Amino acid sequence: PRAASAAPEAALAGGLHRVDVAVVTLSGTRVALEADGPIHFLASHPRVAGGATAVRDALVARDGWAPVPVPYWEWDELGGDADAQVAYIDAKLAAADERAAAAGGGARAAGAPL
Protein backbone atom coordinates (compact mmCIF):
# COMPACT_ATOMS: atom_id res chain seq x y z
CA PRO A 1 0.00 0.00 0.00
CA ARG A 2 0.82 3.69 0.09
CA ALA A 3 2.11 4.14 3.65
CA ALA A 4 5.83 4.69 4.15
CA SER A 5 5.37 4.93 7.92
CA ALA A 6 2.54 4.93 10.43
CA ALA A 7 2.28 5.68 14.14
CA PRO A 8 -0.84 4.91 16.19
CA GLU A 9 -2.02 7.44 18.78
CA ALA A 10 0.51 9.97 17.50
CA ALA A 11 1.00 13.35 19.14
CA LEU A 12 1.04 16.34 16.80
CA ALA A 13 1.87 20.00 17.39
CA GLY A 14 4.32 19.24 20.16
CA GLY A 15 1.80 17.05 21.95
CA LEU A 16 -1.09 19.51 21.91
CA HIS A 17 -3.34 16.97 20.25
CA ARG A 18 -3.31 13.32 19.26
CA VAL A 19 -4.54 11.56 16.17
CA ASP A 20 -5.61 7.94 15.86
CA VAL A 21 -2.94 7.13 13.25
CA ALA A 22 -0.36 9.47 11.73
CA VAL A 23 0.76 8.24 8.31
CA VAL A 24 3.39 9.50 5.91
CA THR A 25 2.60 8.16 2.45
CA LEU A 26 5.21 7.02 -0.05
CA SER A 27 4.63 10.36 -1.81
CA GLY A 28 5.42 12.23 1.41
CA THR A 29 1.90 13.35 2.26
CA ARG A 30 1.33 13.61 6.00
CA VAL A 31 -2.05 12.10 6.82
CA ALA A 32 -3.93 12.05 10.11
CA LEU A 33 -6.32 9.09 9.96
CA GLU A 34 -9.18 9.45 12.42
CA ALA A 35 -11.65 6.68 13.24
CA ASP A 36 -14.84 8.67 13.71
CA GLY A 37 -17.57 6.90 15.65
CA PRO A 38 -21.14 8.16 16.10
CA ILE A 39 -20.13 10.68 18.78
CA HIS A 40 -18.22 12.67 16.14
CA PHE A 41 -21.44 13.45 14.25
CA LEU A 42 -24.51 15.58 14.92
CA ALA A 43 -27.45 13.77 16.49
CA SER A 44 -29.85 15.60 14.18
CA HIS A 45 -27.71 14.94 11.08
CA PRO A 46 -25.78 11.72 11.79
CA ARG A 47 -23.51 12.07 8.75
CA VAL A 48 -22.46 15.67 9.45
CA ALA A 49 -19.37 16.18 11.61
CA GLY A 50 -19.92 17.96 14.90
CA GLY A 51 -18.14 21.12 15.98
CA ALA A 52 -15.38 19.46 18.02
CA THR A 53 -14.55 17.17 15.10
CA ALA A 54 -14.42 20.13 12.71
CA VAL A 55 -12.08 21.99 15.08
CA ARG A 56 -9.88 18.89 15.39
CA ASP A 57 -9.60 18.65 11.61
CA ALA A 58 -8.80 22.37 11.31
CA LEU A 59 -6.03 22.09 13.91
CA VAL A 60 -4.56 19.03 12.21
CA ALA A 61 -4.59 20.82 8.84
CA ARG A 62 -3.03 23.93 10.38
CA ASP A 63 -0.17 21.73 11.57
CA GLY A 64 0.47 20.58 7.99
CA TRP A 65 -1.32 17.24 8.11
CA ALA A 66 -4.17 16.11 5.88
CA PRO A 67 -7.09 15.12 8.11
CA VAL A 68 -8.69 11.94 6.76
CA PRO A 69 -11.77 10.77 8.63
CA VAL A 70 -12.89 7.15 8.58
CA PRO A 71 -16.62 7.40 9.34
CA TYR A 72 -18.03 4.48 11.29
CA TRP A 73 -20.75 3.68 8.73
CA GLU A 74 -18.21 3.36 5.89
CA TRP A 75 -16.00 1.09 8.00
CA ASP A 76 -19.00 -0.99 9.13
CA GLU A 77 -20.00 -1.55 5.50
CA LEU A 78 -16.71 -3.42 4.99
CA GLY A 79 -18.03 -6.16 7.26
CA GLY A 80 -14.70 -7.01 8.88
CA ASP A 81 -13.14 -8.07 5.55
CA ALA A 82 -9.42 -7.36 6.06
CA ASP A 83 -8.69 -7.11 2.34
CA ALA A 84 -11.54 -4.63 1.89
CA GLN A 85 -10.29 -2.62 4.88
CA VAL A 86 -6.77 -2.40 3.43
CA ALA A 87 -8.18 -1.36 0.04
CA TYR A 88 -10.39 1.26 1.75
CA ILE A 89 -7.48 2.83 3.66
CA ASP A 90 -5.29 2.70 0.56
CA ALA A 91 -7.98 4.58 -1.39
CA LYS A 92 -8.22 7.20 1.39
CA LEU A 93 -4.42 7.67 1.30
CA ALA A 94 -4.45 7.91 -2.51
CA ALA A 95 -7.13 10.61 -2.33
CA ALA A 96 -5.06 12.52 0.25
CA ASP A 97 -2.01 12.30 -2.04
CA GLU A 98 -4.09 13.65 -4.95
CA ARG A 99 -5.44 16.56 -2.86
CA ALA A 100 -1.94 17.42 -1.64
CA ALA A 101 -0.56 17.38 -5.18
CA ALA A 102 -3.43 19.55 -6.45
CA ALA A 103 -2.84 22.02 -3.60
CA GLY A 104 0.83 22.31 -4.37
CA GLY A 105 1.98 19.84 -1.74
CA GLY A 106 0.47 21.56 1.31
CA ALA A 107 0.46 18.43 3.47
CA ARG A 108 3.67 17.08 1.99
CA ALA A 109 6.89 16.88 3.86
CA ALA A 110 9.07 14.05 2.58
CA GLY A 111 10.84 12.38 5.45
CA ALA A 112 8.68 14.20 7.97
CA PRO A 113 8.98 12.71 11.44
CA LEU A 114 5.87 11.26 12.98
C-alpha positions as CSV (number, residue, x, y, z in Angstrom):
1,P,0.0,0.0,0.0
2,R,0.8,3.7,0.1
3,A,2.1,4.1,3.6
4,A,5.8,4.7,4.2
5,S,5.4,4.9,7.9
6,A,2.5,4.9,10.4
7,A,2.3,5.7,14.1
8,P,-0.8,4.9,16.2
9,E,-2.0,7.4,18.8
10,A,0.5,10.0,17.5
11,A,1.0,13.3,19.1
12,L,1.0,16.3,16.8
13,A,1.9,20.0,17.4
14,G,4.3,19.2,20.2
15,G,1.8,17.0,21.9
16,L,-1.1,19.5,21.9
17,H,-3.3,17.0,20.2
18,R,-3.3,13.3,19.3
19,V,-4.5,11.6,16.2
20,D,-5.6,7.9,15.9
21,V,-2.9,7.1,13.3
22,A,-0.4,9.5,11.7
23,V,0.8,8.2,8.3
24,V,3.4,9.5,5.9
25,T,2.6,8.2,2.4
26,L,5.2,7.0,-0.1
27,S,4.6,10.4,-1.8
28,G,5.4,12.2,1.4
29,T,1.9,13.3,2.3
30,R,1.3,13.6,6.0
31,V,-2.1,12.1,6.8
32,A,-3.9,12.1,10.1
33,L,-6.3,9.1,10.0
34,E,-9.2,9.4,12.4
35,A,-11.7,6.7,13.2
36,D,-14.8,8.7,13.7
37,G,-17.6,6.9,15.7
38,P,-21.1,8.2,16.1
39,I,-20.1,10.7,18.8
40,H,-18.2,12.7,16.1
41,F,-21.4,13.5,14.3
42,L,-24.5,15.6,14.9
43,A,-27.5,13.8,16.5
44,S,-29.9,15.6,14.2
45,H,-27.7,14.9,11.1
46,P,-25.8,11.7,11.8
47,R,-23.5,12.1,8.7
48,V,-22.5,15.7,9.4
49,A,-19.4,16.2,11.6
50,G,-19.9,18.0,14.9
51,G,-18.1,21.1,16.0
52,A,-15.4,19.5,18.0
53,T,-14.5,17.2,15.1
54,A,-14.4,20.1,12.7
55,V,-12.1,22.0,15.1
56,R,-9.9,18.9,15.4
57,D,-9.6,18.6,11.6
58,A,-8.8,22.4,11.3
59,L,-6.0,22.1,13.9
60,V,-4.6,19.0,12.2
61,A,-4.6,20.8,8.8
62,R,-3.0,23.9,10.4
63,D,-0.2,21.7,11.6
64,G,0.5,20.6,8.0
65,W,-1.3,17.2,8.1
66,A,-4.2,16.1,5.9
67,P,-7.1,15.1,8.1
68,V,-8.7,11.9,6.8
69,P,-11.8,10.8,8.6
70,V,-12.9,7.2,8.6
71,P,-16.6,7.4,9.3
72,Y,-18.0,4.5,11.3
73,W,-20.7,3.7,8.7
74,E,-18.2,3.4,5.9
75,W,-16.0,1.1,8.0
76,D,-19.0,-1.0,9.1
77,E,-20.0,-1.5,5.5
78,L,-16.7,-3.4,5.0
79,G,-18.0,-6.2,7.3
80,G,-14.7,-7.0,8.9
81,D,-13.1,-8.1,5.6
82,A,-9.4,-7.4,6.1
83,D,-8.7,-7.1,2.3
84,A,-11.5,-4.6,1.9
85,Q,-10.3,-2.6,4.9
86,V,-6.8,-2.4,3.4
87,A,-8.2,-1.4,0.0
88,Y,-10.4,1.3,1.7
89,I,-7.5,2.8,3.7
90,D,-5.3,2.7,0.6
91,A,-8.0,4.6,-1.4
92,K,-8.2,7.2,1.4
93,L,-4.4,7.7,1.3
94,A,-4.4,7.9,-2.5
95,A,-7.1,10.6,-2.3
96,A,-5.1,12.5,0.3
97,D,-2.0,12.3,-2.0
98,E,-4.1,13.7,-4.9
99,R,-5.4,16.6,-2.9
100,A,-1.9,17.4,-1.6
101,A,-0.6,17.4,-5.2
102,A,-3.4,19.6,-6.4
103,A,-2.8,22.0,-3.6
104,G,0.8,22.3,-4.4
105,G,2.0,19.8,-1.7
106,G,0.5,21.6,1.3
107,A,0.5,18.4,3.5
108,R,3.7,17.1,2.0
109,A,6.9,16.9,3.9
110,A,9.1,14.0,2.6
111,G,10.8,12.4,5.4
112,A,8.7,14.2,8.0
113,P,9.0,12.7,11.4
114,L,5.9,11.3,13.0
